[in-house]
């Protein structure tokens, strides 16, 4: 086995566009789960509407690229209001049920025949990000970064995505250290105490849901830009649980927790995938034991096992504090 190739793939996965995109979506989820105590199991739904707001705006309606981005953000705001207004006055588990259901309902709606004139159904929408790539100042050749290489297109997406992650971290830091952020923490710790101080707990929860949802929508749009395509089945529940693994791994309610979590998560994911493929190709693992088609499923199983072990032995994550996980979801 070529261990340098395996290591190169792992580094590429850790620094690549998907790591940055998932970090951005996880920052939004961290606002919900880490700072406010909202059990949002449908962050992928916000990513879905963000991606299709851009794709349908450009391909179906012929709007400018940036108009599509704004449509995706507006759809995320509307979705947050639809989910939050009827559920946030109730116990936290109602929001969990509503959000996980919303993600699946939207996925099936977007892939249905009724929505095909707008979304192109199961075939999705393609080739709508050319204006984004046209803005790239990078020359059109591969860039050797030492241990790994990125194409000009991937490097441009990485620069934009990691820049947005840095801006999102700065925004979260400023908000969480403001009076608004201190109220969020109070809501997470004890809603009744926050209400007794005259705070509009429902309003703060709704604001948190909208803000985190908007970040998720921007991440979804970036994911669609990265592949020049938007397919409904890309945005399945597995994505949300990847995001929870990232938040918990890095540390909930920590500004840099989702960033660190995403780096480590994609490093491990890329390493496992590359290692298992190399072992299978080299015959180290017999084909009858692990075929190439089963590698992806085995990697996902390792993710689930890792998340289970993390919750048992280090529930606060690498940067987190165990107190941050004591959520009041009444």
C-alpha positions in Angstrom: 0.0 0.0 0.0 1.1 3.5 -0.8 1.0 5.2 2.6 2.0 8.6 1.1 -1.0 8.4 -1.2 -3.3 7.6 1.8 -1.8 10.4 3.8 -2.2 12.8 0.9 -5.8 11.8 0.5 -6.4 12.4 4.2 -4.8 15.9 4.1 -6.8 16.8 1.0 -10.0 15.7 2.8 -9.1 17.7 5.9 -8.4 20.9 4.1 -10.7 20.5 1.1 -14.0 22.3 0.2 -16.3 19.8 1.9 -14.5 20.2 5.2 -15.0 24.0 5.1 -18.6 23.6 3.9 -19.5 21.2 6.7 -17.7 23.5 9.2 -19.9 26.4 8.1 -23.1 24.3 8.5 -21.9 23.0 11.8 -21.4 26.5 13.1 -25.0 27.1 12.4 -26.0 23.9 14.2 -23.8 25.0 17.1 -25.8 28.2 17.4 -28.9 26.0 17.7 -27.7 23.1 19.8 -24.6 24.4 21.6 -25.6 27.9 22.5 -29.4 27.8 22.6 -30.1 24.2 23.4 -32.4 23.7 20.4 -32.6 20.1 19.3 -32.5 20.7 15.5 -32.2 17.3 13.7 -32.9 18.9 10.3 -30.0 21.2 9.6 -29.8 19.5 6.2 -33.2 20.9 5.3 -31.7 24.4 5.5 -28.8 23.3 3.3 -31.3 21.8 0.9 -33.3 25.0 0.4 -30.1 27.1 0.2 -28.8 24.8 -2.6 -32.0 24.8 -4.5 -32.6 28.5 -4.0 -29.4 29.1 -5.9 -29.8 26.3 -8.5 -33.5 26.9 -9.3 -33.0 30.6 -9.3 -30.3 30.4 -12.0 -31.3 27.4 -14.1 -35.1 27.4 -13.9 -35.9 31.1 -13.6 -32.8 32.6 -15.3 -31.9 34.9 -12.5 -28.4 36.3 -11.7 -26.1 34.1 -9.6 -26.2 36.4 -6.6 -30.0 36.6 -6.8 -30.1 32.8 -6.4 -27.9 33.1 -3.3 -30.3 35.6 -1.8 -33.3 33.4 -2.7 -31.7 30.5 -0.9 -31.1 32.6 2.2 -34.7 33.9 2.1 -36.0 30.3 1.8 -34.0 29.4 4.9 -35.5 32.3 6.9 -39.0 31.2 5.8 -38.3 27.6 6.7 -37.0 28.6 10.2 -40.2 30.6 10.8 -42.4 27.8 9.6 -40.7 25.3 11.9 -40.1 27.6 14.8 -43.4 29.5 15.2 -45.5 26.5 16.1 -42.9 24.4 18.0 -40.6 26.7 20.0 -43.3 27.4 22.6 -43.4 23.7 23.3 -40.9 21.2 24.7 -37.6 20.9 22.8 -38.4 17.4 21.5 -41.2 18.8 19.4 -38.7 20.9 17.5 -36.5 17.8 17.0 -39.5 15.9 15.5 -40.5 18.8 13.3 -37.0 19.4 11.9 -36.1 15.8 11.2 -39.5 15.4 9.5 -39.0 18.6 7.5 -35.7 17.5 6.1 -37.2 14.3 4.7 -40.5 15.9 3.6 -38.6 18.6 1.7 -36.3 16.0 0.1 -39.2 14.0 -1.2 -41.0 17.1 -2.4 -38.0 18.4 -4.3 -37.6 15.0 -6.0 -41.3 14.5 -6.7 -42.8 14.8 -10.2 -45.0 17.7 -9.0 -41.8 19.8 -8.4 -40.0 18.6 -11.6 -40.7 21.8 -13.6 -38.7 23.8 -10.9 -36.3 21.2 -9.4 -36.0 18.7 -12.3 -37.0 16.0 -9.9 -34.6 13.2 -9.1 -32.3 14.3 -12.0 -31.5 17.6 -10.2 -30.1 20.8 -11.6 -26.6 21.3 -13.0 -24.1 23.8 -14.4 -25.3 26.9 -12.6 -22.1 28.0 -10.8 -20.1 29.2 -13.9 -20.4 32.9 -12.7 -18.8 31.9 -9.4 -15.8 30.2 -11.1 -15.5 33.0 -13.5 -14.6 35.3 -10.6 -11.6 33.2 -9.6 -8.3 35.1 -9.9 -6.3 31.8 -9.9 -4.6 30.5 -13.1 -6.2 27.4 -14.5 -3.7 24.7 -13.4 -3.2 22.4 -10.5 -1.6 23.7 -7.3 0.9 21.6 -5.5 0.7 22.3 -1.8 3.4 19.9 -0.8 1.8 16.7 0.4 -1.3 17.1 -1.7 -2.5 18.9 -4.9 -5.7 20.9 -5.6 -7.2 22.0 -8.9 -7.7 25.7 -9.4 -11.5 25.2 -9.1 -11.2 23.3 -5.8 -8.8 25.8 -4.4 -11.1 28.7 -5.3 -14.0 27.0 -3.5 -11.7 26.4 -0.6 -10.6 30.0 -0.3 -14.1 31.3 -0.4 -15.5 28.6 1.9 -12.8 28.9 4.6 -13.1 32.7 4.4 -16.8 32.4 5.1 -16.0 30.0 8.0 -13.6 32.7 9.4 -16.3 35.4 9.1 -18.9 33.1 10.6 -16.6 32.4 13.6 -16.0 36.1 14.1 -19.7 36.8 13.9 -20.5 34.1 16.4 -17.8 35.3 18.8 -19.2 38.9 18.7 -22.8 37.8 19.1 -22.1 35.3 21.9 -20.1 37.8 23.9 -22.9 40.4 23.5 -26.0 40.7 25.7 -27.9 38.8 23.0 -25.5 35.8 23.4 -25.7 35.9 27.1 -29.4 35.6 26.9 -29.0 32.6 24.6 -26.8 30.9 27.2 -29.4 31.7 29.9 -32.1 30.2 27.8 -30.1 27.0 27.3 -29.3 26.7 31.0 -32.8 27.5 32.4 -35.7 28.9 30.4 -37.8 29.6 33.5 -35.0 31.7 35.0 -34.6 33.7 31.8 -38.4 34.3 31.6 -38.4 35.4 35.3 -35.9 38.1 34.3 -38.3 39.4 31.6 -36.6 37.9 28.6 -38.6 36.9 25.6 -37.4 33.3 25.4 -39.5 32.4 22.4 -38.2 35.4 20.4 -34.6 34.6 21.2 -35.1 30.9 20.2 -36.6 32.0 16.9 -33.8 34.4 16.2 -31.3 31.6 16.9 -33.1 29.2 14.6 -33.1 31.8 11.8 -29.4 32.7 12.2 -28.2 29.1 12.3 -30.5 28.2 9.4 -29.1 31.0 7.2 -25.6 29.7 7.8 -26.8 26.2 6.9 -28.4 27.6 3.7 -25.1 29.3 2.7 -23.3 26.0 3.3 -25.8 24.2 1.2 -25.3 26.6 -1.7 -21.5 26.2 -1.4 -21.9 22.4 -1.5 -24.0 22.7 -4.7 -21.4 25.2 -6.2 -18.6 22.7 -5.4 -20.2 20.0 -7.4 -22.0 22.2 -10.0 -25.1 20.2 -9.2 -28.1 20.0 -6.8 -29.7 16.6 -6.3 -32.3 16.0 -3.5 -30.8 12.8 -2.4 -27.5 14.5 -1.6 -29.3 16.2 1.4 -30.4 13.1 3.4 -30.5 12.8 7.2 -27.0 11.4 7.2 -25.7 14.9 6.6 -27.3 16.2 9.8 -25.7 13.4 11.9 -22.3 14.2 10.3 -22.8 17.7 11.5 -23.7 16.6 15.0 -20.5 14.4 15.0 -18.5 17.4 14.0 -20.0 19.7 16.7 -19.7 17.1 19.5 -16.1 16.2 18.4 -14.9 19.8 18.4 -16.9 20.9 21.4 -20.4 22.3 21.7 -20.8 26.0 22.5 -17.2 26.7 21.5 -16.6 29.2 18.7 -13.8 27.1 17.1 -15.4 23.7 18.1 -17.1 23.1 14.7 -14.0 24.1 12.8 -11.7 21.8 14.7 -14.4 19.1 14.6 -14.7 19.3 10.8 -10.9 19.2 10.3 -10.5 16.1 12.4 -13.7 14.5 11.1 -12.8 14.8 7.4 -9.2 13.8 8.2 -10.4 10.5 9.7 -13.1 10.0 7.1 -10.7 10.5 4.2 -8.0 8.4 5.8 -10.3 5.5 6.5 -11.8 5.6 3.0 -8.4 5.8 1.3 -6.8 3.2 3.6 -9.6 0.6 3.1 -9.6 1.1 -0.7 -5.8 0.7 -0.8 -6.0 -2.4 1.4 -8.7 -3.9 -0.8 -6.9 -3.2 -4.0 -3.6 -4.6 -2.6 -5.4 -7.8 -1.4 -4.6 -7.1 2.2 -8.3 -7.4 2.8 -9.8 -10.1 0.7 -12.5 -9.0 -1.8 -14.9 -11.5 -0.3 -14.5 -9.9 3.1 -14.7 -6.3 2.0 -15.6 -5.4 -1.6 -15.2 -1.9 -3.0 -18.9 -1.3 -2.9 -19.0 -1.9 0.9 -16.2 0.5 1.8 -18.5 3.5 2.0 -20.9 1.7 4.2 -18.1 0.6 6.5 -16.7 4.1 6.8 -20.2 5.4 7.8 -20.3 2.5 10.4 -17.0 3.7 11.8 -18.4 7.2 12.1 -21.4 5.9 14.0 -19.1 3.9 16.3 -16.8 6.9 16.8 -19.8 9.1 17.7 -21.0 6.5 20.2 -17.6 6.3 21.9 -17.2 10.0 21.9 -20.6 10.5 23.7 -19.5 7.8 26.3 -15.9 8.9 27.0 -15.8 12.6 26.0 -19.3 14.0 25.6 -18.0 17.6 25.8 -15.7 17.1 22.9 -12.1 18.3 22.5 -12.6 22.0 23.3 -15.9 21.7 25.2 -17.0 21.8 28.8 -19.2 19.1 30.2 -21.6 21.7 31.5 -22.3 22.8 28.0 -24.0 19.5 27.3 -26.5 19.9 30.2 -29.4 21.2 28.2 -32.8 22.3 29.4 -35.1 21.3 26.6 -38.4 21.8 28.4 
